[in-house]
Amino acid sequence: MQNAGAIFLGSTPGPARAYLGGLLAALRRRYRRLVIPCCGKFAIAEVALNVGWSPERIDCSDVSLFSSVLGYLACGKPLSALQVSVTPPEQLEATLSPLSLDTPGQILYTLKLLTAHQHAKTYWAELIMRELQRHRDKHIEELQTQAQALAGKLSGLNYRAIDMWEHLEEVQADASAITYVNPPVYERGYTRLYDTGGALSWAEPSFQEFSPKTQNMGLRERLMQFAGLAILGRQHCIDEAESPLVIFASEYSLERTDYLLANKPQVVADLFSPGAKGFARMGVRPSSYPIFAEEDEVTADSEIRFIPCPSQVGLYYRDLWAHRLAATNADAHYMVLLDGKLFSVLGMQFRKFFGADAGPAVDYVFEQYGFSVPHARYHCTPTDWTCRCAGRSHGGCSCAALRICSTRTCRSPLSIRSLPAWGWLSATRFRFSLSGLSG
């Protein structure tokens, strides 16, 4: 489901995680332990375990209840030591009062519901609240399962709920340690993410909230003094003076590049040389179908077909018909053929959705992108797609579907009827009437 169960937002991006995996694999026999303040959801700890680090050599810390629940589970500490208690607001009292708060699922659910309540200022946020309250037990069970699964992977590591600066002070003189720090990138990030309006209390450690605007340079200078290897994650930009410290960079856009900086870049270069890699071409390419042209006509016998295509083909036409767009990810890409000629391309993503009905979140199809051939007379707007997948059986589907209209008159757009039983559009054909369309 879209963000209804998301408690922690923000993590080391995938390319940086992949690089760190190779680096940690190469250095695990040279260094005795791995220290990860601001560990968040333990993504880098998982990376280290996957490349051969034993859990007892990994020391993690954070100041959030979310991380502390997972960390206490992983290192075998009782959750009762977190001393979680709740005084729910009146609107949530019936939902939260029955909970004993003695399981990870209940604690994480309570944290999510209270923070969602604090941010419920939009209709979308209200939908999240409604979903969480109506299906409380389901969400508790899911969070319980996820927490226990992650704790099982991390079992045996060391975790403490302490401030980043305190943890850094302890490890600074240890020449046998690798320290990895990926600090918050937003001002007041902790407060904004975990604000419960004072309804939840726990044995929260004292800490200084990190300010990326004013403390990035200070943190870098601090790490430069470490006896062991220190690695700092940095997003968006670096100073010119920091360029010699860069051991990894990944460009996302003109405005954002992610970096990893090290206090001992030569050590990294000597012990780990993955080799420089240029940007890999996506290999976008056109299809063999002709494009719907200006002289082509829509008639009463016209036929629309949906043809699955590789991402390279869908993105080729997306970029051909709409320029300067950011990268797009989709689970499935489709060409829309009008009388055998390419008229549109669609990118779909399969996710959970919760809406106005009282049922639990269900599988839905979301449109990631949809663009059509520029045409003086006909225009397609695939943004009306709301295709619902009815479970694994694909037993039915309703769709406010593709519309084609004449821009000359802008009256009564053509509308495809509801989709047939879910065959997922593979070469699916549709016919339509021309009522209301004048050429």
C-alpha positions as CSV (number, residue, x, y, z in Angstrom):
1,M,0.0,0.0,0.0
2,Q,1.2,3.4,-0.8
3,N,3.0,4.7,2.3
4,A,0.4,3.5,4.7
5,G,2.9,1.4,6.4
6,A,6.0,3.5,5.8
7,I,7.5,4.7,9.1
8,F,11.1,5.5,8.1
9,L,11.8,7.5,5.0
10,G,15.3,8.0,3.7
11,S,18.1,5.5,3.2
12,T,21.5,5.2,1.5
13,P,20.6,5.0,-2.3
14,G,21.0,1.8,-4.2
15,P,24.2,2.6,-6.2
16,A,26.0,3.7,-3.1
17,R,24.9,0.6,-1.2
18,A,26.2,-1.5,-4.1
19,Y,29.6,0.3,-3.9
20,L,29.7,0.0,-0.1
21,G,29.0,-3.7,-0.4
22,G,32.1,-4.2,-2.5
23,L,34.2,-1.9,-0.3
24,L,33.1,-3.6,2.9
25,A,33.8,-7.1,1.4
26,A,37.4,-5.9,0.5
27,L,38.1,-4.4,3.9
28,R,36.5,-6.9,6.3
29,R,39.8,-8.6,7.1
30,R,41.7,-5.3,7.6
31,Y,39.3,-3.7,10.0
32,R,37.9,-5.2,13.2
33,R,34.5,-3.6,13.4
34,L,31.9,-1.5,11.5
35,V,30.3,1.4,13.3
36,I,27.0,2.9,11.9
37,P,25.5,5.9,13.8
38,C,22.2,7.1,12.4
39,C,21.6,3.6,11.3
40,G,17.9,4.2,10.3
41,K,16.5,1.0,9.0
42,F,19.8,-0.9,9.1
43,A,20.3,-0.9,5.3
44,I,24.1,-0.7,5.5
45,A,24.2,-3.3,8.3
46,E,22.4,-5.7,6.0
47,V,24.9,-4.9,3.3
48,A,27.8,-5.8,5.6
49,L,26.2,-9.0,6.7
50,N,25.5,-10.0,3.1
51,V,29.2,-9.6,2.2
52,G,30.6,-11.6,5.1
53,W,30.8,-9.4,8.2
54,S,29.7,-11.2,11.4
55,P,27.0,-9.5,13.3
56,E,29.0,-9.1,16.5
57,R,31.5,-6.9,14.7
58,I,28.7,-4.4,13.7
59,D,27.8,-1.5,16.1
60,C,24.7,0.5,15.3
61,S,23.0,3.4,17.0
62,D,20.1,5.8,16.4
63,V,17.8,8.1,18.5
64,S,14.5,7.0,17.0
65,L,11.9,4.6,18.5
66,F,11.6,3.0,15.1
67,S,15.3,2.0,14.9
68,S,15.4,1.2,18.6
69,V,12.5,-1.4,18.3
70,L,14.4,-3.1,15.4
71,G,17.7,-2.8,17.1
72,Y,16.5,-4.2,20.5
73,L,14.9,-7.1,18.7
74,A,18.1,-7.8,16.8
75,C,20.4,-7.7,19.8
76,G,18.1,-9.5,22.2
77,K,17.2,-6.6,24.5
78,P,13.6,-6.6,25.9
79,L,11.2,-4.1,24.4
80,S,10.0,-3.3,27.9
81,A,13.3,-1.4,28.4
82,L,12.1,1.2,25.9
83,Q,9.3,2.2,28.3
84,V,6.8,3.0,25.6
85,S,3.6,4.6,26.8
86,V,0.8,6.5,25.0
87,T,-1.8,9.0,25.9
88,P,-3.8,9.0,22.7
89,P,-5.8,11.9,21.4
90,E,-9.6,11.6,21.7
91,Q,-10.0,10.7,18.0
92,L,-7.6,7.7,18.4
93,E,-8.5,6.5,21.8
94,A,-10.8,3.7,20.7
95,T,-8.1,2.4,18.3
96,L,-5.0,2.7,20.6
97,S,-6.3,2.1,24.1
98,P,-6.7,-1.7,23.8
99,L,-3.1,-2.1,22.8
100,S,-0.6,-3.4,25.4
101,L,2.4,-2.0,23.5
102,D,4.5,-5.1,24.4
103,T,5.1,-6.3,20.8
104,P,7.1,-4.7,18.0
105,G,4.0,-4.7,15.7
106,Q,1.9,-2.8,18.3
107,I,4.6,-0.2,19.0
108,L,5.4,0.4,15.4
109,Y,1.7,0.7,14.5
110,T,1.1,3.2,17.3
111,L,4.1,5.3,16.2
112,K,2.8,5.3,12.6
113,L,-0.8,6.1,13.5
114,L,0.2,9.0,15.8
115,T,2.6,10.5,13.3
116,A,0.1,10.1,10.5
117,H,-2.5,11.9,12.7
118,Q,-0.1,14.8,13.2
119,H,0.2,15.2,9.4
120,A,-3.4,14.5,8.4
121,K,-4.0,17.9,6.7
122,T,-4.8,16.6,3.2
123,Y,-7.4,14.2,1.8
124,W,-4.6,11.7,1.0
125,A,-3.4,11.8,4.6
126,E,-7.0,11.3,5.8
127,L,-7.2,8.2,3.6
128,I,-4.1,6.9,5.2
129,M,-5.6,7.5,8.7
130,R,-8.8,5.7,7.7
131,E,-7.0,2.7,6.3
132,L,-4.8,2.4,9.4
133,Q,-7.7,2.6,11.8
134,R,-10.2,0.4,9.9
135,H,-7.7,-2.4,9.5
136,R,-5.6,-2.0,12.7
137,D,-5.0,-5.7,13.4
138,K,-3.9,-6.4,9.8
139,H,-1.4,-3.6,9.9
140,I,-0.1,-4.7,13.3
141,E,0.4,-8.2,12.0
142,E,2.2,-7.0,8.9
143,L,4.5,-4.7,10.9
144,Q,5.2,-7.5,13.4
145,T,6.1,-9.9,10.6
146,Q,8.4,-7.4,8.9
147,A,10.1,-6.4,12.1
148,Q,10.8,-10.0,13.1
149,A,12.1,-10.9,9.7
150,L,14.5,-8.0,9.7
151,A,15.6,-8.7,13.3
152,G,16.3,-12.3,12.2
153,K,18.7,-11.1,9.5
154,L,20.4,-8.7,11.9
155,S,20.5,-11.1,14.9
156,G,23.6,-10.7,17.0
157,L,24.6,-7.2,16.1
158,N,25.1,-4.4,18.7
159,Y,22.7,-1.6,19.0
160,R,22.3,1.3,21.4
161,A,19.9,4.3,21.5
162,I,22.5,7.1,21.7
163,D,23.2,10.4,19.9
164,M,25.4,10.3,16.7
165,W,27.9,12.7,18.2
166,E,28.3,10.6,21.3
167,H,28.9,7.4,19.3
168,L,31.4,9.3,17.1
169,E,33.3,10.4,20.2
170,E,33.6,6.8,21.3
171,V,35.0,5.5,18.1
172,Q,37.2,8.4,16.9
173,A,40.5,6.9,18.3
174,D,39.8,3.3,17.1
175,A,42.2,2.6,14.2
176,S,40.6,-0.8,13.6
177,A,37.1,0.6,12.9
178,I,35.2,1.6,9.8
179,T,32.7,4.3,10.6
180,Y,29.9,5.0,8.1
181,V,27.7,8.1,8.6
182,N,24.7,9.0,6.4
183,P,23.2,12.0,8.3
184,P,19.8,13.5,7.8
185,V,19.5,15.6,4.7
186,Y,16.5,17.7,5.8
187,E,16.3,20.4,8.5
188,R,14.4,19.1,11.5
189,G,14.1,15.7,9.8
190,Y,13.8,13.7,13.0
191,T,11.1,16.0,14.5
192,R,9.1,16.1,11.2
193,L,9.3,12.3,10.8
194,Y,8.5,11.2,14.3
195,D,6.2,14.0,15.7
196,T,3.4,12.4,17.7
197,G,2.2,15.7,19.2
198,G,3.4,14.5,22.7
199,A,1.0,11.5,22.7
200,L,3.9,9.0,22.8
201,S,6.7,8.8,25.3
202,W,9.6,6.4,25.7
203,A,13.1,6.2,27.1
204,E,14.3,8.5,24.4
205,P,18.0,9.4,24.6
206,S,19.1,13.0,24.7
207,F,20.4,14.2,21.4
208,Q,21.2,17.2,19.2
209,E,19.1,17.3,16.1
210,F,21.5,17.5,13.0
211,S,21.2,20.5,10.7
212,P,22.6,19.8,7.2
213,K,22.7,23.5,6.5
214,T,25.1,24.4,9.4
215,Q,26.7,21.1,10.5
216,N,27.7,19.3,7.3
217,M,31.2,20.9,7.3
218,G,31.7,20.3,11.0
219,L,30.8,16.6,10.6
220,R,33.2,16.2,7.7
221,E,36.0,17.9,9.7
222,R,35.3,15.7,12.7
223,L,35.5,12.5,10.5
224,M,38.8,13.6,9.0
225,Q,40.4,13.3,12.4
226,F,39.4,9.6,12.9
227,A,42.2,7.1,13.4
228,G,40.3,4.4,11.4
229,L,38.5,4.7,8.1
230,A,35.5,7.1,8.1
231,I,33.0,7.4,5.3
232,L,30.5,10.1,4.9
233,G,27.4,10.1,2.8
234,R,26.6,13.4,1.2
235,Q,23.7,14.4,-1.2
236,H,23.2,17.2,-3.7
237,C,26.7,18.9,-3.8
238,I,30.1,19.1,-2.3
239,D,32.7,21.9,-2.0
240,E,35.6,22.1,-4.4
241,A,38.0,21.4,-1.5
242,E,36.2,18.1,-0.8
243,S,36.8,16.7,-4.3
244,P,40.0,14.8,-3.3
245,L,38.0,13.0,-0.6
246,V,35.4,11.6,-3.0
247,I,35.5,7.8,-3.4
248,F,32.1,7.4,-5.1
249,A,29.6,9.5,-6.9
250,S,26.2,8.8,-8.5
251,E,24.4,11.4,-10.6
252,Y,20.6,11.4,-10.4
253,S,19.9,14.7,-12.2
254,L,21.4,18.1,-12.9
255,E,20.4,19.2,-9.4
256,R,21.4,16.1,-7.4
257,T,24.5,14.0,-7.2
258,D,25.2,11.6,-4.3
259,Y,28.7,11.3,-2.9
260,L,30.7,9.1,-0.6
261,L,33.6,10.9,1.0
262,A,36.5,9.2,3.0
263,N,39.1,10.5,5.4
264,K,41.6,8.1,3.9
265,P,40.8,8.0,0.2
266,Q,44.2,6.5,-0.6
267,V,43.5,3.5,1.6
268,V,40.3,2.9,-0.3
269,A,42.1,3.2,-3.6
270,D,44.9,0.8,-2.6
271,L,42.6,-1.9,-1.2
272,F,39.5,-1.6,-3.3
273,S,39.6,-0.7,-7.0
274,P,36.2,-1.6,-8.6
275,G,37.3,0.2,-11.8
276,A,35.8,3.2,-13.4
277,K,32.5,2.7,-15.1
278,G,31.0,5.1,-17.6
279,F,27.3,5.8,-17.8
280,A,25.7,2.8,-19.3
281,R,23.4,3.6,-22.2
282,M,19.8,2.6,-21.7
283,G,19.6,1.4,-25.3
284,V,16.3,3.1,-26.0
285,R,15.0,2.1,-29.4
286,P,11.9,2.5,-31.6
287,S,9.4,-0.2,-32.4
288,S,8.7,-1.6,-35.8
289,Y,5.1,-0.1,-35.8
290,P,4.6,3.0,-37.8
291,I,3.5,6.2,-36.0
292,F,-0.1,7.5,-36.4
293,A,0.3,10.3,-38.9
294,E,-1.6,13.6,-39.6
295,E,-3.3,12.1,-42.6
296,D,-4.6,9.1,-40.6
297,E,-8.3,9.0,-39.7
298,V,-10.3,7.6,-36.8
299,T,-13.4,5.8,-38.2
300,A,-16.3,3.8,-36.8
301,D,-14.4,0.6,-37.5
302,S,-11.1,1.8,-35.9
303,E,-9.5,-0.6,-33.5
304,I,-7.2,0.0,-30.5
305,R,-4.8,-2.6,-29.3
306,F,-2.5,-2.7,-26.2
307,I,0.9,-4.3,-26.9
308,P,3.4,-5.0,-24.1
309,C,6.9,-3.6,-25.0
310,P,10.3,-3.4,-23.4
311,S,11.1,-0.4,-21.2
312,Q,13.6,0.8,-23.9
313,V,10.8,1.1,-26.4
314,G,8.3,2.8,-24.1
315,L,10.8,5.3,-22.9
316,Y,12.0,6.0,-26.4
317,Y,8.6,7.4,-27.3
318,R,8.1,9.0,-24.0
319,D,11.2,11.0,-24.5
320,L,10.4,11.6,-28.2
321,W,7.0,13.1,-27.4
322,A,7.8,14.8,-24.1
323,H,11.2,16.3,-23.6
324,R,13.4,17.0,-20.5
325,L,11.6,14.6,-18.1
326,A,13.2,12.9,-15.1
327,A,13.8,9.2,-15.2
328,T,10.7,7.0,-14.9
329,N,10.4,3.6,-13.5
330,A,7.5,1.3,-14.3
331,D,6.7,-2.3,-13.8
332,A,5.2,-2.7,-17.3
333,H,5.3,-0.7,-20.5
334,Y,2.7,-0.7,-23.3
335,M,2.2,0.6,-26.7
336,V,-1.3,1.7,-27.7
337,L,-1.9,1.0,-31.4
338,L,-4.7,2.7,-33.3
339,D,-5.5,0.7,-36.5
340,G,-2.1,-0.9,-36.3
341,K,-0.2,2.4,-35.8
342,L,1.5,3.7,-32.7
343,F,-0.7,6.3,-31.0
344,S,0.4,6.3,-27.3
345,V,2.8,4.7,-24.8
346,L,1.9,3.8,-21.2
347,G,4.0,2.9,-18.1
348,M,2.2,1.0,-15.3
349,Q,3.1,0.3,-11.7
350,F,1.5,-2.4,-9.6
351,R,0.9,-1.3,-6.0
352,K,-1.5,-1.3,-3.1
353,F,-4.3,1.2,-2.9
354,F,-6.8,2.2,-0.2
355,G,-9.8,4.3,-1.1
356,A,-13.3,5.3,-0.1
357,D,-14.6,1.8,0.5
358,A,-14.4,0.0,3.8
359,G,-12.3,-2.9,2.5
360,P,-8.6,-3.4,3.1
361,A,-6.0,-2.1,0.7
362,V,-6.0,-4.0,-2.6
363,D,-3.9,-4.5,-5.6
364,Y,-4.2,-1.6,-8.1
365,V,-2.5,-0.5,-11.3
366,F,-1.1,3.1,-11.3
367,E,-0.1,5.0,-14.4
368,Q,3.5,6.2,-14.1
369,Y,3.5,7.9,-17.5
370,G,1.3,8.2,-20.6
371,F,2.1,10.2,-23.7
372,S,0.7,10.3,-27.2
373,V,1.8,11.3,-30.6
374,P,1.4,15.1,-31.3
375,H,-1.6,15.4,-33.6
376,A,-3.5,18.4,-34.9
377,R,-6.9,16.6,-34.8
378,Y,-6.8,13.7,-32.2
379,H,-5.5,13.7,-28.7
380,C,-5.2,10.8,-26.3
381,T,-5.2,11.3,-22.5
382,P,-4.4,8.0,-20.8
383,T,-4.5,9.7,-17.4
384,D,-8.1,8.4,-16.8
385,W,-6.8,4.9,-16.2
386,T,-8.0,3.4,-12.9
387,C,-7.6,-0.3,-13.6
388,R,-8.3,-2.5,-10.6
389,C,-6.8,-6.0,-10.4
390,A,-9.2,-8.2,-8.5
391,G,-6.7,-10.5,-6.7
392,R,-4.6,-13.3,-8.2
393,S,-7.6,-14.8,-10.0
394,H,-7.8,-11.6,-12.1
395,G,-11.5,-12.1,-11.9
396,G,-12.7,-8.6,-13.0
397,C,-11.7,-5.1,-13.8
398,S,-13.3,-1.7,-14.0
399,C,-11.8,1.1,-16.0
400,A,-12.5,4.7,-16.7
401,A,-10.3,4.2,-19.7
402,L,-8.6,5.8,-22.6
403,R,-10.2,8.8,-24.3
404,I,-9.8,10.1,-27.8
405,C,-11.2,13.3,-28.9
406,S,-11.1,15.8,-31.7
407,T,-9.4,19.0,-30.6
408,R,-11.3,20.8,-33.4
409,T,-14.7,20.5,-31.7
410,C,-13.7,19.4,-28.2
411,R,-17.1,17.6,-27.7
412,S,-18.1,14.2,-26.3
413,P,-14.8,12.4,-26.3
414,L,-14.8,8.8,-27.4
415,S,-14.5,6.4,-24.5
416,I,-13.5,2.7,-24.5
417,R,-15.8,0.5,-22.6
418,S,-14.8,-1.3,-19.4
419,L,-11.9,-3.7,-19.8
420,P,-12.7,-7.4,-20.2
421,A,-11.7,-10.0,-17.5
422,W,-8.2,-9.3,-16.5
423,G,-5.9,-10.6,-19.3
424,W,-3.5,-7.7,-18.6
425,L,-3.9,-5.9,-21.9
426,S,-1.6,-8.3,-23.8
427,A,-2.6,-7.6,-27.4
428,T,-6.1,-6.7,-26.1
429,R,-8.4,-5.2,-28.7
430,F,-11.1,-2.6,-28.3
431,R,-13.7,-1.1,-30.6
432,F,-15.6,2.1,-30.1
433,S,-18.4,4.2,-31.6
434,L,-18.0,7.6,-33.1
435,S,-21.0,9.2,-31.4
436,G,-20.4,12.8,-30.7
437,L,-17.3,13.1,-32.7
438,S,-17.1,15.4,-35.7
439,G,-14.0,15.5,-37.7
